[in-house]
Amino acid sequence: MSLLAQENPVSFLSDSTEYAWPTDATEYLSSTFGETRSAHLHSGIDIRTWGQEGYRVFASRDGEVHRIGIGPEGYGYVIYLKHSDGSYTVYAHLNRFEPELQSFADSMRLQDYSFELDHTLENERIEYKKGDIIGYTGSTGVGPPHLHFEIRDPDFNAVNPLLTNLSRYVSDQIPPIFTQLGIEYLDTENYRYKDFELFPATKMDDGFDFGEIEIEGPVGLSVNVHDKANRAPNSYAVYSLMMVHKSDTLFHSVKNIFSLYHSGDMFLDRSYPILSQTGKGFQRLYKVYGNRLPIYKKTVNEGVLHLDDGIYPVQIIAKDIYGNESVATVKLNVNRTEKRAPINYVASYPAPETVSNKTVYDWLETTVVPTESLLASAGPELVTPDYQDVRFYYSDKRSVEKSLIPNTFDQLHTADQKLWIRFPSGSLYDTLSVRMDVIQTANQIDIELSPTELPLSGSANFNYILPDDFKDRTQLALFSVDPFTNRETFISTDNSSGLIRASIDEITNLRIREDQIAPWVGWPEIAQNLAGMHIVRIPLKDGDTGIDYKKSSIIINDEQGIIEYDPEENHLIYYNPDFEPKSINRVDYRIYDGVGNLTSQTVEIRYNP
């Protein structure tokens, strides 16, 4: 059944089905379903553990282990239980599994001493009864200590856990709180985003007010609004948002269910331009093209306000899942605008910045070395480039401008064909008109894209045949660059024979430069984990390209172990279930960063029980 047609997302549950609260830590939430995350919508609830680890985690229903995972990012230590109705529950960021399941996981990891594990049980059968201990709360993966809990339906879609009896465990009589209104100014031709302006909320006796705002042309509204719960300091996502003019509902969204495959569409539901510039997740009250989230109950003209001249009182109504409600009002004073309807298409992407003082360059005059072109290095699916509607420029930068087409293979490349970005079918939400500028200096190469800081539906492939004076630099790294803060984020690459390849998950500025600084490594220490097993913990840090934990090694007393990595605490951890420390222990470590810089040493550490 289509998610859009599912009025009851928990219809797979029988009337007698009830979930047990999955931990004895607390009954307080730190996050709710559908909140903004760095790369996707939050697909469950987070239960507070007050900064502590080691609380018991219980099977919320009878079930068998479907899948277990271990890793330094994402869910960390995670358990997926499958239930008799075909649905699932998920328990993530665990410190460890219960002893028998942990031994089962370790038996697989010790075969090759690998840290990461992603195992779906097929021939094995491990079952738990409702209330059985399956693990212990932790902070593995992303975030501070907490328990992340999900319910997924038989089709593996994420379902709001508070639609079940679990809502009875949480006390909430507090209505949502509005803080800011975003006015997103849109182009009159295809409703492409142009700019935004933010307005603060004023608390009134009967709600919130944004005052009277003058606008010209079409706009989309977005709000910064959050919910609260009794006796909890956290701020949560609201459950429902409505935009009403007089008695007409123009927009209504409800966060009940979504597909994990489409959780990245959060960047279309939230205002991506506001998020990238302010770090705040403004929720749009209009819907752009390509947004596949099934949370929209009603959109008139896709929620876009393209109105005749006049003053329009608009109400924005936010509710939490317990029915607590807040109303914010705004008067829109519309000038020099004529109403347009119906509106069936709102462009996903903005236009590039205007090019000035540049001379269009005739690509036909370009001399391309046959063995050093994208045609020579690309895969067999690449066809001869179509240069229609492609413009190359001469200036202090090498520039190219092109409209990329979604749902087909397309690419953006420089005139000399030595730098190209492939966009496979499905990687773009919509048609994207983009300009790429390449600026080379003695020490780095910047690739600037306009527009930038935009979401992709799927990954694109970056390829660059390096200039001659960069080809012999072995510690070259690729970074994404925040255009507002100049903050760099390392991107893993394949760098060989003068060609850099990488997968990129957003339209963003890029930088290529060297990292010649090896990781800082502190003094190893012997400790015990929460299961009472001895480990060796080594503090380390690399501010440029991070730690390559897969390549790094730690040998204790000539014995190999599993090397676990905690990126939040900046530790590498030697773990071997059979490790028993001696009074003096020999530690051999080799710690690599993301481009191969090495810090290695052999030290002796004492242990006094």
C-alpha positions in Angstrom: 0.0 0.0 0.0 1.2 3.5 -0.8 2.4 5.4 2.3 0.3 8.3 1.2 -2.8 6.2 1.5 -2.0 4.8 5.0 -4.3 6.7 7.4 -3.4 4.2 10.1 0.4 3.6 10.1 0.1 1.0 12.9 -2.6 -1.1 11.2 -0.1 -4.0 11.2 -0.6 -4.3 15.0 -3.4 -6.3 16.6 -5.6 -4.7 19.1 -3.9 -6.6 21.9 -0.4 -5.8 20.9 1.5 -3.7 23.5 5.2 -2.7 23.7 7.2 -2.7 26.9 9.3 0.4 27.6 12.7 -0.7 26.3 15.0 0.4 29.2 15.1 1.0 32.9 17.1 4.2 32.4 14.3 6.7 32.5 10.9 7.4 30.9 12.1 10.8 29.6 12.7 11.5 26.0 15.6 13.5 24.6 14.4 13.4 21.0 11.2 12.5 19.1 10.2 11.1 15.8 10.9 13.3 12.7 13.4 15.6 14.1 16.2 17.3 12.0 19.4 15.4 11.8 22.7 16.0 10.0 21.7 13.8 7.0 18.2 12.5 7.5 15.0 12.6 9.5 15.1 11.1 13.0 13.5 7.7 12.6 12.6 6.9 16.2 12.6 8.2 19.8 15.7 8.8 22.0 15.4 7.9 25.7 17.5 9.9 28.2 20.1 8.1 30.3 21.3 11.3 32.1 24.8 11.1 30.6 25.4 7.6 31.9 25.9 4.2 30.2 25.1 0.6 31.2 21.4 0.7 31.9 19.5 -2.4 30.9 17.8 -2.6 27.5 14.8 -4.9 27.2 13.1 -6.6 24.2 10.0 -4.5 23.8 8.1 -7.5 22.4 8.7 -11.2 21.8 11.0 -11.5 18.8 14.0 -13.0 17.2 17.3 -11.3 16.3 17.0 -10.2 12.6 20.2 -8.2 12.4 23.1 -6.9 14.5 25.6 -4.1 13.7 28.7 -2.6 15.2 30.6 0.5 14.0 32.0 3.9 14.9 29.3 5.9 13.3 25.5 5.8 12.7 23.8 3.4 15.1 27.0 2.0 16.7 26.1 -1.2 18.5 22.6 -1.9 17.2 20.0 -4.8 17.5 17.1 -5.4 15.1 14.4 -7.7 16.5 11.7 -9.1 14.1 8.3 -9.9 15.5 5.6 -12.4 14.6 3.5 -9.8 12.6 6.6 -9.1 10.4 7.4 -5.7 12.1 10.6 -4.8 13.7 12.0 -2.9 16.7 15.5 -1.3 16.7 17.8 -0.6 19.7 20.8 1.6 18.9 23.9 3.2 20.4 24.3 0.4 22.9 27.4 0.0 25.0 27.4 -3.7 24.3 25.0 -6.6 23.7 23.9 -9.0 26.4 26.8 -11.6 27.1 25.6 -14.4 24.8 24.8 -12.1 21.9 28.1 -10.3 22.5 30.0 -13.6 22.3 28.2 -14.4 19.1 29.2 -11.1 17.6 32.8 -11.4 18.8 33.1 -14.8 17.3 32.6 -13.3 13.9 34.8 -10.3 14.5 37.7 -12.2 15.8 37.9 -14.2 12.6 39.7 -11.3 11.0 39.9 -8.9 14.0 37.5 -6.4 12.2 35.8 -3.7 14.3 32.8 -3.3 12.1 30.0 -5.9 11.8 26.8 -5.9 9.8 25.2 -9.4 10.1 21.7 -10.5 9.1 20.9 -13.8 10.8 19.8 -16.4 8.3 20.8 -19.8 9.6 21.1 -18.8 13.3 18.1 -18.3 15.5 18.3 -16.2 18.6 15.1 -15.4 20.4 14.0 -13.1 23.2 10.8 -12.8 25.2 9.3 -9.5 26.0 11.2 -7.9 28.9 14.4 -10.0 28.3 17.7 -8.1 28.6 19.2 -7.8 25.1 21.9 -5.2 25.8 23.0 -2.1 27.7 22.7 1.6 27.0 25.7 3.4 25.6 27.0 6.1 23.3 28.4 4.2 20.4 27.9 5.7 17.0 26.7 9.3 16.9 25.7 11.3 20.0 26.0 11.3 23.8 24.7 8.5 26.0 21.1 7.6 25.2 18.9 4.8 23.9 17.6 5.2 20.3 14.5 3.1 19.8 12.5 2.5 16.6 9.4 0.7 15.4 9.4 -0.4 11.7 6.5 -1.8 9.9 6.7 -5.1 7.9 7.9 -3.0 4.9 10.7 -1.6 7.0 9.2 1.9 7.1 9.9 4.0 10.2 6.8 4.4 12.3 6.3 7.0 15.1 6.6 4.9 18.3 4.3 7.3 20.2 1.4 6.1 18.0 1.4 3.0 20.2 0.8 2.4 23.9 4.4 3.7 24.5 2.9 7.3 24.5 1.5 6.5 27.9 4.9 6.4 29.5 5.6 10.1 28.7 4.0 13.0 30.5 3.4 16.1 28.3 1.0 18.9 28.9 3.2 21.6 27.4 2.3 23.2 24.0 4.9 23.9 21.3 6.9 27.1 21.2 7.4 29.3 18.1 10.7 31.2 17.9 11.1 32.5 14.3 9.3 32.7 11.0 11.2 32.4 7.7 9.9 34.1 4.6 11.5 32.4 1.6 11.2 34.6 -1.5 10.5 32.7 -4.7 11.0 33.3 -8.4 7.8 34.1 -10.2 8.6 31.8 -13.2 9.1 28.4 -11.5 9.0 29.3 -7.8 12.7 28.8 -7.5 14.2 29.8 -4.1 15.9 33.3 -4.2 16.5 34.5 -0.7 15.1 34.4 2.8 14.4 36.7 5.7 13.8 35.8 9.4 11.3 37.3 11.8 11.2 36.7 15.6 8.0 35.5 17.4 6.4 37.6 20.1 4.7 35.6 22.9 1.1 36.7 23.4 -1.5 35.7 25.9 -3.2 33.4 23.3 -0.2 32.2 21.4 2.5 33.8 19.3 2.6 36.7 16.8 5.0 37.6 14.0 3.5 41.0 13.3 2.7 42.4 9.8 5.3 41.7 7.1 5.4 43.4 3.6 6.1 41.1 0.7 6.3 41.3 -3.1 5.8 38.3 -5.3 5.4 34.6 -4.3 6.7 33.4 -1.0 6.9 30.2 1.0 6.7 30.2 4.8 8.9 28.2 7.2 8.9 28.1 11.0 11.4 27.4 13.7 9.2 25.7 16.3 9.8 23.1 18.9 7.9 21.1 21.6 8.6 20.5 25.2 7.6 17.8 27.7 7.0 17.8 31.5 10.2 17.7 33.6 12.5 17.4 30.7 15.0 20.0 29.4 15.0 18.9 25.8 13.4 20.4 22.8 11.5 18.1 20.4 10.0 18.2 16.9 6.3 19.0 16.6 4.0 16.3 15.4 1.7 18.4 13.2 1.9 21.7 11.3 -1.0 23.6 9.7 -1.2 26.9 7.8 -4.6 28.5 7.6 -6.0 31.6 6.0 -9.5 32.4 7.4 -11.2 29.0 7.3 -9.1 27.5 4.5 -6.3 25.0 5.3 -3.5 25.7 2.9 -0.9 23.3 4.3 -1.0 20.4 6.7 1.8 17.9 7.6 1.8 15.1 10.2 4.8 13.0 11.1 3.5 9.4 11.4 5.6 7.3 9.0 8.2 7.5 6.3 10.5 5.3 4.2 14.1 5.1 5.3 15.0 5.4 1.6 13.5 8.8 1.5 14.6 10.2 4.9 17.1 12.4 3.2 14.2 14.3 1.7 14.3 16.1 5.1 16.4 18.7 3.3 13.5 19.5 1.1 11.0 19.5 4.0 13.3 21.7 6.0 14.6 25.0 4.4 18.0 23.8 3.3 19.3 27.4 2.7 18.3 28.5 6.2 19.7 25.3 7.7 23.1 25.6 5.9 23.5 29.3 7.0 22.0 29.2 10.5 22.2 25.6 11.6 18.5 25.7 12.5 15.9 23.3 11.1 13.1 25.6 9.8 10.2 23.4 8.7 8.7 24.5 5.4 5.0 25.2 5.1 5.2 24.4 1.4 6.3 21.5 -0.7 9.0 21.5 -3.4 9.4 19.2 -6.3 11.1 15.8 -5.6 10.0 15.6 -1.9 8.7 12.1 -1.5 7.9 12.2 2.3 4.4 10.9 3.0 3.8 13.4 5.7 1.6 15.9 3.8 -2.1 15.7 4.4 -3.0 18.8 2.4 -1.2 21.4 0.2 -3.1 24.1 -1.7 -0.9 25.4 -4.5 1.9 23.3 -2.9 1.6 25.7 0.1 3.1 28.6 -2.0 1.5 32.0 -1.3 1.3 33.8 -4.6 -1.5 36.3 -3.8 -3.1 39.4 -5.1 -2.4 42.8 -3.4 -3.9 43.0 0.0 -3.5 42.0 3.7 -3.8 38.4 4.5 -4.1 37.1 8.1 -2.5 33.7 8.4 -2.5 31.3 11.2 0.2 28.6 11.8 -0.9 25.8 14.1 1.6 23.5 15.7 0.6 20.4 17.7 2.4 17.7 19.6 1.3 14.1 19.5 -0.6 14.6 22.8 -2.8 17.3 21.3 -1.2 20.3 23.0 -1.5 23.1 20.5 0.0 26.6 19.9 -1.1 29.1 17.3 1.1 31.8 15.7 -0.3 34.6 13.6 1.2 36.8 10.9 -0.3 39.4 8.6 1.1 39.4 5.1 0.9 42.8 3.4 1.2 41.9 -0.3 2.2 44.6 -2.8 2.7 44.7 -6.6 1.7 41.1 -7.0 -1.0 39.3 -9.0 -2.4 35.9 -7.8 -1.4 32.9 -9.7 -3.1 29.5 -9.4 -3.1 26.6 -9.6 0.6 26.0 -8.6 1.7 22.4 -9.3 5.5 22.8 -9.5 7.9 24.4 -7.1 11.6 24.1 -8.1 13.8 22.2 -5.7 17.0 24.1 -6.5 17.9 27.9 -6.7 19.7 29.4 -9.7 23.4 30.1 -9.8 24.7 33.6 -8.9 24.9 36.0 -11.9 28.1 35.8 -13.9 29.7 39.2 -14.7 32.8 40.4 -16.5 33.5 37.0 -18.0 34.1 36.1 -21.7 32.4 33.1 -23.0 35.1 30.7 -24.3 34.6 28.5 -27.4 35.2 25.0 -26.2 36.0 23.9 -29.7 39.3 25.6 -29.5 40.3 23.6 -26.4 43.2 21.2 -26.8 42.4 18.0 -25.0 45.1 15.4 -24.6 43.4 12.2 -25.6 44.9 10.1 -22.8 44.2 12.7 -20.2 40.5 13.4 -20.8 37.4 12.2 -19.0 36.6 10.1 -22.0 39.7 8.1 -21.5 39.3 7.6 -17.8 35.5 7.2 -17.5 33.5 4.0 -17.4 31.8 2.5 -20.4 28.5 4.2 -19.7 29.9 7.6 -20.5 28.8 8.9 -23.9 30.4 11.7 -25.9 29.6 15.0 -24.1 26.8 17.1 -25.5 27.9 20.7 -25.4 24.6 22.3 -26.2 23.6 24.8 -23.5 27.1 24.5 -21.9 29.1 27.6 -21.4 32.8 27.8 -20.5 34.5 31.0 -19.4 38.0 32.5 -19.3 38.8 34.7 -16.2 41.0 34.4 -13.1 39.0 31.1 -12.7 38.2 28.2 -15.0 34.5 28.2 -15.1 31.7 26.1 -16.6 27.9 26.5 -16.4 25.3 24.0 -17.3 21.8 22.8 -16.6 21.8 19.2 -15.3 18.8 17.0 -15.9 17.4 14.6 -13.2 16.4 11.0 -13.9 19.1 10.5 -16.5 22.9 10.2 -16.5 24.5 13.7 -16.7 27.8 15.3 -15.9 29.5 18.7 -15.3 33.1 19.1 -16.5 35.7 21.7 -17.2 36.7 22.7 -20.8 39.9 20.6 -20.7 37.8 17.6 -19.5 40.2 16.9 -16.6 37.7 17.6 -13.9 34.2 16.1 -14.1 31.3 15.3 -11.7 29.0 12.5 -12.8 25.4 12.6 -11.7 23.8 9.1 -12.1 20.1 8.8 -12.8 18.2 9.6 -9.6 21.0 11.6 -7.9 19.2 15.0 -8.5 15.8 16.0 -7.1 15.2 18.4 -10.0 16.8 20.2 -12.9 19.9 22.0 -11.5 21.5 25.0 -13.3 24.9 25.2 -11.8 28.2 27.0 -12.3 31.6 25.5 -11.4 34.7 27.6 -10.8 38.1 26.0 -10.4 40.7 28.2 -8.7 44.3 26.8 -8.5 47.0 28.3 -6.3 50.4 27.0 -5.4 49.2 25.0 -2.4 45.6 24.1 -3.1 42.8 23.8 -5.6 39.3 25.1 -4.8 36.2 24.0 -6.7 33.4 26.4 -6.1 29.8 25.6 -7.1 27.0 28.0 -7.4 24.4 27.4 -6.1 26.1 25.5 -3.3 25.1 23.7 -0.1 22.3 21.8 -1.8 20.9 18.3 -1.1 21.2 15.4 -3.5 18.8 12.5 -3.8 21.7 10.1 -4.4 25.5 10.3 -4.5 27.4 12.0 -7.4 30.9 11.0 -8.4 33.8 13.5 -8.4 36.8 12.8 -10.7 39.9 15.0 -11.2 43.0 14.4 -13.3 45.4 16.5 -11.2 47.6 19.2 -12.7 51.2 18.1 -13.1 52.5 20.1 -10.1 50.0 18.3 -7.8 50.4 14.7 -9.1 53.5 13.8 -7.0 52.0 15.1 -3.8 51.2 11.8 -1.9 49.3 13.4 1.0 46.6 15.1 -1.0 43.2 15.3 0.6 39.7 16.3 -0.6 37.5 18.4 1.7 34.0 19.9 1.5 34.1 23.5 2.4 31.3 25.5 4.2 31.0 28.7 2.2 29.9 30.6 5.3 32.5 29.5 7.8 35.3 28.1 5.6 35.1 24.9 7.7 36.6 21.9 6.0 35.2 18.4 6.3 37.4 15.5 5.0 36.0 13.3 2.2 37.4 9.9 1.7 39.0 9.4 -1.8 40.7 7.0 -4.1 43.9 8.9 -5.1 46.1 7.0 -7.5 48.1 7.7 -10.6 47.3 11.4 -10.5 43.5 10.8 -10.5 41.3 11.6 -7.5 37.9 10.0 -7.3 35.3 10.4 -4.5 31.6 10.1 -3.8 29.9 13.3 -2.8 26.5 13.5 -1.1 25.6 17.1 -1.6 26.3 20.0 -3.9 29.1 21.8 -2.0 32.3 23.7 -2.5 35.4 21.4 -2.5 39.1 21.9 -1.8 42.2 19.8 -2.6 45.2 20.4 -0.4 48.0 18.4 1.4 47.8 17.1 4.9 51.4 16.4 6.0 50.8 16.3 9.8 50.6 12.9 11.4 48.1 12.1 14.1 48.7 13.1 17.7 48.8 10.0 20.0 48.7 10.1 23.7 49.8 7.6 26.4 48.0 4.2 26.4 46.1 3.2 29.5 44.6 -0.1 30.7 41.0 0.1 31.7 37.9 -2.0 32.1 34.8 -1.7 30.0 31.3 -1.9 31.6 31.4 -5.7 31.2 34.5 -5.8 33.4 36.8 -6.9 30.5 40.2 -5.4 30.2 40.9 -3.1 27.3 43.7 -0.7 26.3 42.6 2.8 25.4 44.7 5.2 23.4 43.8 8.9 23.1 44.5 10.4 19.7 43.5 13.2 17.4 43.8 14.4 13.8 42.2 17.7 13.0 42.6 17.4 9.2 41.8 14.1 7.7 40.8 12.1 10.8 41.9 8.6 11.9 42.0 5.7 9.6 41.0 3.1 12.2 40.7 0.3 9.6 44.4 0.7 8.6 45.7 1.4 12.2 46.9 -1.4 14.4 47.5 -2.1 18.1 49.4 -5.2 19.3 49.5 -5.9 23.0 52.1 -8.4 24.3 52.4 -9.7 20.7 48.7 -10.5 20.6 46.4 -9.0 18.0 43.0 -7.7 19.0 40.0 -5.9 17.6 40.6 -2.1 17.2 37.5 -0.2 18.0 37.2 3.6 17.4 35.3 6.2 19.3 35.3 9.4 17.2 33.3 11.3 19.9 35.9 10.7 22.6 38.9 10.4 20.2 40.0 7.0 21.4 41.2 3.8 19.7 40.4 0.8 21.9 42.2 -2.5 21.9 39.6 -5.2 22.7 40.3 -9.0 23.0 38.0 -11.1 25.2 41.1 -13.2 26.2 43.2 -10.2 27.1 44.6 -10.3 30.7 47.1 -7.6 31.5 50.5 -8.3 32.9 52.4 -6.2 35.4 54.4 -4.7 32.4 52.7 -4.7 29.0 54.3 -4.1 25.6 52.2 -1.9 23.3 53.0 -1.6 19.7 50.8 0.9 17.8 50.7 2.3 14.3 48.1 5.0 13.9 47.3 6.4 10.4 45.3 9.4 9.4 43.0 9.6 6.3 45.9 10.2 3.8 48.4 7.8 5.3 50.5 10.0 7.7 51.7 7.6 10.4 52.5 7.9 14.1 54.0 4.7 15.5 55.7 3.7 18.7 56.5 0.8 21.0 55.9 1.6 24.7 55.6 -0.3 28.0 52.8 0.4 30.4 52.5 -0.9 33.9 49.3 -2.4 35.3 48.6 -2.5 39.1 45.2 -4.3 39.7 
